[in-house]
Amino acid sequence: MARERLVVIGGDAAGMSAASQARKRRDASDLEIVAFERGRATSYSACGIPYWIGGAVDAEADLIARTPEQHREAGIDVRMRTEVVAIDTVARRVTARDLESGREYDEAYDQLVYATGSVPMRPRADGFDAPNVYGVQVLDDGAALIAELDSGRVERVVVVGGGYIGLELAEASQVRGLDVTVVDRSPTPVGTFDPDIGRFIADAVEGLGIRLVLGQAATRVETGPDGRAVAVHTAGGERLPADLVVLGLGVKPNVALAQAAGLPIGDSGGIVVDNRMRTRVDGVWAAGDCVESVHRLSGQRVVVALGTHANKQGRVAGINLGGGYATFPGVIGTAVTKVCDLEVARTGLSEKEADDAGYCYVTASVDSTTRAGYFPGAKPIRVKLIAEKRSGTLLGAQIAGREGAAKRIDVLAVAIWNEMSVDQVLGLDLSYAPPFAPVWDPVLIAARKAFEAVEDDIRLDVRNGDA
């Protein structure tokens, strides 16, 4: 019997997780695996690139979990600096281009995993193609940006976009002693947070010495005689001088090749897959930043570009390709980041997302400390909860604070995942010792306040005759 052939497009988290899981379950005599990667590294942490740029991570090699050589030793034929430029789903073959030699050749497949990840969003406006305007998505992007920052010609950095990536790149520049400005069209940074938490984040970021220009879109990049960016212009008429422009507008699914091959794309912009990571085209699977997932609370199809999901989805695809059975259960939007010593995190639905999903809800916000208030090193923390009216089911949570704040989001993510009410969260047996938390952990204080808001809403309905 002839060996089955698995071709993987993309050598990072999702693609190599799929390849590795399939290899674990099927011997090389039964399944041949070929993986194409256009870059110079496999299985690396893209989420760690801003910290490499900022110097918290010493070297590029520290971000690489498994090298091409290690994958080859495991029985996966990894072909680096090779880009797949076409997919023929009828003939079941891909066309690959060696980026060093320019040679193109075809490779047949029985099963295909599409795991091309995402690409940075880049405005369609004058000047954004200047050589010193950088998007950061892959290791090569990080290396290029570091070289620019080390060139000695950068003093002023303008970051376009105030989301997670934008703030992380702002920190990476600020810790290098550079003058940093962040411009964003939203009135508060990190638009996935509610405005009240967003204002808390804005105040903290500005307190770190980073200038925020909010409520104004970047309209164009002004270039000098040499074609390099010298300033960013905003819709409000501001001119922001810049020696370097960094794009922090987020990312979008890298689906151009998939669209050309006829793979269905959802309204979210990601490839449509089922819970086993199969596309609607026979023999083609997809995983990672390029696919859409189901939000467990809203039921909507969403794209969430995170390494956690990419690895899980790749694992699911690989198990199924290896003869097992696995499904991806969906997402609830858990995310965390930091800017210098400010930590922010969220999970579940924001108020806007809850409105869009048709929920009626109450909210509760509390200010507390990460440790017992009297203990050295106690830092401020703000926790906001969103709970469904009547049932009290926890729908969303947001946290902003200093060291020791953000990872508390995981407790709330577990609660939302398991459809717990704020009353049940209030009863959780969370750990306590003064070096780690007040006697009432901020999570429990917020749950208590949210429970009271639910009860107050019920009493109000009873008084109004709506019970």
C-alpha distance (Angstrom), angle and dihedral (degrees) to the residues before:
residue distance angle dihedral
M1 . . .
A2 3.81 . .
R3 3.76 118.8 .
E4 3.79 117.4 -103.0
R5 3.80 114.3 -120.7
L6 3.81 125.0 -138.2
V7 3.80 118.1 -167.8
V8 3.81 119.2 -165.6
I9 3.81 121.8 -162.7
G10 3.80 108.4 -156.4
G11 3.79 127.7 33.8
D12 3.78 102.8 -146.0
A13 3.81 133.3 85.5
A14 3.81 104.1 -41.9
G15 3.80 98.4 32.8
M16 3.78 97.7 47.3
S17 3.80 93.2 40.6
A18 3.80 87.7 56.2
A19 3.80 92.2 46.3
S20 3.81 93.3 46.7
Q21 3.80 94.6 48.4
A22 3.80 92.2 47.7
R23 3.80 90.3 49.1
K24 3.81 92.2 50.9
R25 3.79 90.1 56.4
R26 3.78 101.4 39.2
D27 3.77 128.4 45.0
A28 3.81 121.4 -125.6
S29 3.81 89.2 -112.4
D30 3.81 87.9 63.3
L31 3.81 103.0 33.2
E32 3.78 129.1 31.5
I33 3.81 114.4 -159.4
V34 3.80 124.1 -160.1
A35 3.83 120.0 -179.0
F36 3.82 125.1 -168.4
E37 3.81 121.7 -155.8
R38 3.79 123.1 177.3
G39 3.81 94.0 -161.3
R40 3.79 134.0 66.1
A41 3.82 99.7 -103.9
T42 3.79 140.8 47.6
S43 3.80 132.7 -150.1
Y44 3.79 97.2 11.6
S45 3.79 133.8 152.2
A46 3.80 108.3 -106.7
C47 3.82 87.8 178.7
G48 3.80 88.6 63.6
I49 3.82 95.5 56.4
P50 3.86 96.0 91.8
Y51 3.82 89.4 53.2
W52 3.80 90.6 49.9
I53 3.81 89.0 51.0
G54 3.80 90.2 49.4
G55 3.80 93.9 48.1
A56 3.81 99.2 -112.6
V57 3.82 87.5 113.9
D58 3.79 112.2 50.6
A59 3.78 104.4 -150.8
E60 3.80 143.7 12.2
A61 3.80 89.8 -117.2
D62 3.82 90.0 63.5
L63 3.81 89.2 67.0
I64 3.81 94.9 54.1
A65 3.80 114.0 93.5
R66 3.81 96.7 -178.0
T67 3.79 128.8 9.6
P68 3.82 126.6 -139.9
E69 3.81 88.4 -107.2
Q70 3.80 91.4 55.8
H71 3.80 91.0 50.2
R72 3.80 90.5 49.4
E73 3.80 90.5 50.8
A74 3.82 86.7 54.8
G75 3.81 90.6 56.1
I76 3.82 101.7 -96.0
D77 3.82 117.1 129.0
V78 3.83 99.8 -137.5
R79 3.79 115.3 -170.9
M80 3.78 111.8 -164.4
R81 3.80 128.2 -156.9
T82 3.79 87.2 20.5
E83 3.77 121.5 126.8
V84 3.79 125.8 -161.1
V85 3.80 105.4 -134.3
A86 3.82 101.3 176.6
I87 3.79 140.8 20.3
D88 3.79 124.0 -156.8
T89 3.81 105.2 -164.8
V90 3.81 92.8 -177.9
A91 3.80 96.6 53.6
R92 3.83 89.5 32.2
R93 3.77 97.3 -129.8
V94 3.78 138.7 118.3
T95 3.78 129.9 -146.4
A96 3.81 113.4 -133.6
R97 3.80 129.6 -166.4
D98 3.79 123.3 -153.2
L99 3.81 101.5 -136.8
E100 3.80 93.1 -154.9
S101 3.81 98.8 51.2
G102 3.80 100.4 20.4
R103 3.81 90.6 -129.3
E104 3.81 115.8 149.7
Y105 3.78 125.3 -155.2
D106 3.80 140.3 163.4
E107 3.79 127.4 -114.9
A108 3.79 123.8 -167.5
Y109 3.80 122.8 -137.3
D110 3.78 139.0 -171.0
Q111 3.80 93.1 -166.6
L112 3.81 127.0 19.8
V113 3.81 130.9 -160.7
Y114 3.80 114.7 -159.7
A115 3.81 108.2 -157.2
T116 3.80 106.9 151.5
G117 3.80 96.0 142.8
S118 3.78 121.8 -153.0
V119 3.79 140.5 -52.0
P120 3.82 129.1 -138.5
M121 3.79 116.2 -96.7
R122 3.80 110.7 -112.6
P123 3.82 122.2 -169.6
R124 3.78 117.5 -119.0
A125 3.78 93.7 -128.4
D126 3.78 138.0 110.6
G127 3.77 117.2 -69.1
F128 3.79 100.5 11.1
D129 3.81 89.2 112.6
A130 3.82 92.3 60.4
P131 3.83 114.4 129.4
N132 3.82 93.7 -114.2
V133 3.82 93.9 53.0
Y134 3.79 107.0 98.2
G135 3.78 135.6 -166.9
V136 3.79 115.1 -167.3
Q137 3.78 119.8 -148.8
V138 3.82 110.5 118.8
L139 3.80 134.1 37.4
D140 3.79 92.5 -99.7
D141 3.83 88.4 57.5
G142 3.78 90.1 52.7
A143 3.80 92.6 48.9
A144 3.81 91.2 50.2
L145 3.81 92.5 49.6
I146 3.81 92.3 48.1
A147 3.80 89.8 51.9
E148 3.81 89.7 52.4
L149 3.80 92.5 48.3
D150 3.81 90.4 48.4
S151 3.81 92.8 49.8
G152 3.81 93.4 88.7
R153 3.80 93.3 -127.0
V154 3.82 97.6 94.7
E155 3.80 121.7 90.4
R156 3.81 102.6 137.2
V157 3.80 123.1 49.5
V158 3.79 125.6 -172.5
V159 3.79 116.1 -163.9
V160 3.80 113.3 -159.0
G161 3.80 107.3 -150.2
G162 3.80 129.9 34.2
G163 3.80 101.0 -143.5
Y164 3.81 127.6 110.5
I165 3.80 94.6 -68.8
G166 3.78 93.4 43.0
L167 3.80 94.3 52.5
E168 3.81 92.7 44.2
L169 3.80 90.5 52.5
A170 3.81 90.2 45.2
E171 3.80 88.6 55.9
A172 3.81 91.3 46.9
S173 3.80 88.9 55.8
Q174 3.80 96.1 40.2
V175 3.81 94.7 53.7
R176 3.81 87.2 55.5
G177 3.79 88.0 62.8
L178 3.80 95.8 -106.5
D179 3.79 128.3 142.9
V180 3.82 104.8 -107.2
T181 3.80 131.4 -165.9
V182 3.81 124.6 -180.0
V183 3.82 118.5 -158.8
D184 3.80 121.5 -166.9
R185 3.81 135.0 166.9
S186 3.83 92.0 -136.0
P187 3.82 122.0 86.3
T188 3.82 90.6 -124.4
P189 3.81 131.6 28.0
V190 3.81 123.9 -101.5
G191 3.79 98.3 30.8
T192 3.82 93.7 -153.5
F193 3.82 87.8 73.2
D194 3.78 122.5 78.1
P195 3.83 114.7 -101.8
D196 3.82 94.5 -107.2
I197 3.81 91.6 56.4
G198 3.80 89.1 39.1
R199 3.81 90.4 58.3
F200 3.80 89.6 51.1
I201 3.81 88.5 52.3
A202 3.81 92.0 47.2
D203 3.81 92.9 52.1
A204 3.80 91.3 48.8
V205 3.83 93.9 47.6
E206 3.79 92.3 49.8
G207 3.79 88.5 48.1
L208 3.79 87.4 61.0
G209 3.80 90.8 59.7
I210 3.81 98.1 -100.7
R211 3.81 113.7 131.1
L212 3.80 116.4 -133.6
V213 3.80 122.7 -155.9
L214 3.80 102.7 -170.5
G215 3.78 134.3 -179.3
Q216 3.79 90.8 30.3
A217 3.78 128.0 100.2
A218 3.79 120.3 -142.6
T219 3.81 103.8 -111.8
R220 3.78 102.6 -176.8
V221 3.79 145.5 -13.8
E222 3.78 116.0 -120.1
T223 3.81 113.4 -139.9
G224 3.78 131.7 -159.0
P225 3.84 130.4 -133.6
D226 3.82 90.0 -79.6
G227 3.82 92.0 54.6
R228 3.79 94.2 -110.8
A229 3.80 122.5 131.4
V230 3.81 114.4 -98.5
A231 3.81 101.7 168.4
V232 3.80 145.0 3.8
H233 3.81 118.5 -131.7
T234 3.80 121.4 -151.3
A235 3.79 134.4 -153.0
G236 3.80 88.3 -110.6
G237 3.79 91.6 61.3
E238 3.79 98.3 -103.3
R239 3.80 121.3 143.4
L240 3.80 111.0 -151.1
P241 3.83 112.4 -164.9
A242 3.79 112.6 -134.7
D243 3.79 138.7 -180.0
L244 3.80 88.1 -176.1
V245 3.81 133.5 21.9
V246 3.79 120.2 -157.2
L247 3.78 123.2 -167.2
G248 3.79 114.4 -132.5
L249 3.79 98.7 162.1
G250 3.77 93.7 118.2
V251 3.77 128.8 -112.0
K252 3.78 139.3 -78.1
P253 3.81 129.9 -148.4
N254 3.79 114.3 -83.2
V255 3.81 95.9 -128.6
A256 3.82 105.3 137.5
L257 3.80 92.1 108.2
A258 3.81 91.3 45.4
Q259 3.80 92.3 50.9
A260 3.79 90.9 50.0
A261 3.80 88.8 52.0
G262 3.81 92.4 51.6
L263 3.81 99.1 -108.8
P264 3.83 110.4 155.4
I265 3.81 114.3 -106.3
G266 3.80 120.3 -156.3
D267 3.79 129.7 -135.3
S268 3.81 87.9 -97.6
G269 3.81 89.8 64.1
G270 3.79 93.1 -112.3
I271 3.79 129.8 111.3
V272 3.80 113.8 -88.5
V273 3.81 111.6 -115.3
D274 3.79 135.8 164.8
N275 3.79 123.5 -124.9
R276 3.82 90.9 -84.3
M277 3.84 89.7 55.6
R278 3.82 94.7 -108.5
T279 3.79 118.8 144.5
R280 3.79 121.2 -142.7
V281 3.81 89.7 -100.1
D282 3.78 114.0 87.7
G283 3.79 113.4 -108.7
V284 3.82 95.3 11.8
W285 3.80 122.9 110.6
A286 3.81 128.4 178.8
A287 3.80 135.6 -164.8
G288 3.79 142.6 166.8
D289 3.79 133.3 30.6
C290 3.81 92.0 -15.2
V291 3.83 95.8 64.5
E292 3.77 134.1 71.3
S293 3.79 122.6 -121.2
V294 3.80 134.2 -160.6
H295 3.80 116.7 -105.3
R296 3.80 105.4 -135.2
L297 3.81 94.3 -144.9
S298 3.79 104.8 38.8
G299 3.80 96.8 29.5
Q300 3.79 88.2 -136.9
R301 3.79 126.0 136.6
V302 3.81 108.8 -111.8
V303 3.79 139.4 172.0
V304 3.80 114.0 -131.2
A305 3.80 113.6 -179.2
L306 3.80 103.3 -154.4
G307 3.79 131.6 132.6
T308 3.80 90.5 -132.6
H309 3.79 92.7 62.8
A310 3.80 93.4 39.2
N311 3.80 91.8 56.2
K312 3.81 92.7 45.3
Q313 3.80 93.6 47.5
G314 3.79 91.9 46.9
R315 3.78 89.4 50.3
V316 3.82 91.1 51.1
A317 3.81 92.1 50.2
G318 3.80 91.6 47.0
I319 3.80 93.9 50.0
N320 3.79 90.7 51.7
L321 3.80 92.3 45.7
G322 3.78 88.5 49.6
G323 3.80 92.5 57.4
G324 3.80 98.6 -94.9
Y325 3.77 131.2 107.9
A326 3.80 126.2 -113.6
T327 3.79 137.9 148.1
F328 3.80 134.7 -159.8
P329 3.82 108.3 -125.2
G330 3.81 99.0 -154.2
V331 3.79 135.3 -109.3
I332 3.79 139.1 -83.7
G333 3.80 98.9 -162.3
T334 3.80 100.8 -103.1
A335 3.81 111.9 171.8
V336 3.79 138.1 157.1
T337 3.79 136.3 -174.6
K338 3.80 142.3 157.5
V339 3.77 137.8 -139.9
C340 3.81 109.2 -159.2
D341 3.82 101.8 -53.4
L342 3.81 95.7 -17.2
E343 3.81 114.4 103.1
V344 3.81 123.0 -165.5
A345 3.79 130.4 -179.5
R346 3.78 140.8 167.6
T347 3.80 141.0 -178.9
G348 3.79 136.2 -179.7
L349 3.80 120.5 8.1
S350 3.79 131.3 -16.3
E351 3.81 118.2 -141.5
K352 3.80 91.3 -95.7
E353 3.79 92.0 48.2
A354 3.81 90.7 48.4
D355 3.81 89.6 50.8
D356 3.80 91.2 49.2
A357 3.81 90.5 49.7
G358 3.81 91.6 52.7
Y359 3.81 99.3 -111.3
C360 3.80 125.4 148.1
Y361 3.78 108.9 -145.7
V362 3.77 150.7 162.0
T363 3.79 127.5 -136.5
A364 3.79 135.7 -146.2
S365 3.80 129.8 -170.9
V366 3.79 128.5 -173.0
D367 3.79 136.5 -177.1
S368 3.78 116.4 -145.5
T369 3.82 141.2 137.0
T370 3.79 132.7 -89.5
R371 3.82 91.6 -127.3
A372 3.78 134.8 19.8
G373 3.79 104.6 -56.6
Y374 3.81 92.3 -119.6
F375 3.80 94.6 49.2
P376 3.83 118.4 98.9
G377 3.80 112.6 -102.6
A378 3.80 96.8 26.6
K379 3.82 107.8 156.2
P380 3.81 132.2 -166.2
I381 3.79 119.9 -97.3
R382 3.79 132.2 -177.7
V383 3.82 120.5 -157.3
K384 3.80 124.6 -171.3
L385 3.81 124.1 -171.9
I386 3.80 130.7 -168.6
A387 3.81 116.1 -157.2
E388 3.80 132.2 -179.1
K389 3.78 115.5 -107.7
R390 3.80 116.8 -104.9
S391 3.82 96.8 1.5
G392 3.80 94.8 52.6
T393 3.80 90.0 -144.6
L394 3.79 109.7 166.1
L395 3.80 109.0 -113.9
G396 3.79 104.2 170.4
A397 3.78 145.9 -4.2
Q398 3.80 135.7 -163.7
I399 3.79 129.3 -171.1
A400 3.79 132.9 -171.4
G401 3.77 126.0 174.4
R402 3.76 148.7 99.3
E403 3.79 132.0 -66.6
G404 3.79 112.4 -25.0
A405 3.80 94.8 22.2
A406 3.77 110.9 95.6
K407 3.80 104.1 53.0
R408 3.78 89.4 62.4
I409 3.81 83.7 79.9
D410 3.81 88.5 79.3
V411 3.82 91.7 68.8
L412 3.78 89.2 54.1
A413 3.81 93.0 44.3
V414 3.82 89.5 55.9
A415 3.80 89.8 48.4
I416 3.80 92.7 51.4
W417 3.81 92.3 44.2
N418 3.80 89.3 55.5
E419 3.83 94.2 43.6
M420 3.79 94.2 -117.8
S421 3.79 123.2 172.2
V422 3.79 121.6 -125.8
D423 3.80 87.5 -111.3
Q424 3.81 88.9 59.3
V425 3.80 91.0 46.7
L426 3.80 88.6 51.8
G427 3.81 88.7 57.3
L428 3.81 95.7 51.9
D429 3.80 116.0 125.5
L430 3.80 97.2 -125.8
S431 3.78 120.8 175.8
Y432 3.79 122.4 -98.5
A433 3.78 135.6 -164.8
P434 3.83 125.5 134.7
P435 3.85 94.4 -111.8
F436 3.81 90.2 57.5
A437 3.80 109.9 30.7
P438 3.80 145.8 -11.1
V439 3.79 114.9 -94.5
W440 3.79 85.3 -96.5
D441 3.81 105.4 46.1
P442 3.83 113.0 -136.8
V443 3.82 88.3 -115.1
L444 3.80 90.5 57.9
I445 3.81 93.4 44.2
A446 3.81 89.9 52.9
A447 3.82 91.0 46.8
R448 3.81 90.5 51.3
K449 3.78 91.9 50.1
A450 3.83 91.3 46.5
F451 3.81 90.5 49.9
E452 3.80 89.3 52.1
A453 3.81 89.5 50.3
V454 3.80 90.3 52.7
E455 3.82 91.3 49.9
D456 3.81 92.5 46.1
D457 3.80 90.1 52.1
I458 3.82 91.1 51.6
R459 3.83 91.4 49.5
L460 3.80 89.7 49.9
D461 3.81 91.2 51.2
V462 3.82 89.9 49.3
R463 3.82 91.4 51.8
N464 3.80 89.9 48.6
G465 3.79 91.7 48.2
D466 3.82 94.5 -114.6
A467 3.81 97.9 118.9
